């Protein structure tokens, strides 16, 4: 068995933006691209990227979305369009010689797969694993939790003092209120989000999306939702209901005592569900 753990590299997207990406695991196994949420980094997935069973059975790719972490953050709203997001994804998978990967997303990362399908077609992906995530931008208002709604103005503001107050609250809201986030993790998540200019945060949170392509594929495109019962960003019953009504090939798993980051708070259960889903749809 060959397992490769890459320290990461920069790939160049269609507009010249440098995107940081890394791969780990067995290149002969199914590929899963992990996409983090708003103002976070790919380091959020350390418990998947370093897990022996995951590395044996998957080829894991993760990258910092433009405007986040080690990737460039252009200072104009047009640079965060759906088409450009799809190009970033394509540049990453091409760099690792991968075709038709699965995609595992956290939170706002869930709106990248619809961008990819809109530009490259439904056969460009094998399935969408949603970890505290959702299927596309336009349905978010139907499942959004009041806690994160209350934080969004402070995340988009140009008022530095308000942003500084809101950011720690945002990070803590990413886990269950009963979960004690270790200080090193807390500091890393805050630090990953802090340096960016307001235009970057505004462009990431405020961009639009044409969801027609992803909904046209809803009858046959597979979804897995791994959802925390204590999520303060999404309302689990509303997400489950929406999926049952709109996604013919989907499964929903609710994890008790878990918040918005099931891959971090409950890695064993999350990793098991990911492996089962990939095995099911790789046959």
Order of alpha helices (4+ residues) and beta strands (2+ residues): beta-beta-beta-beta-alpha-alpha-beta-alpha-beta-alpha-beta-alpha-alpha-alpha-alpha-alpha-beta-alpha-beta-alpha-alpha
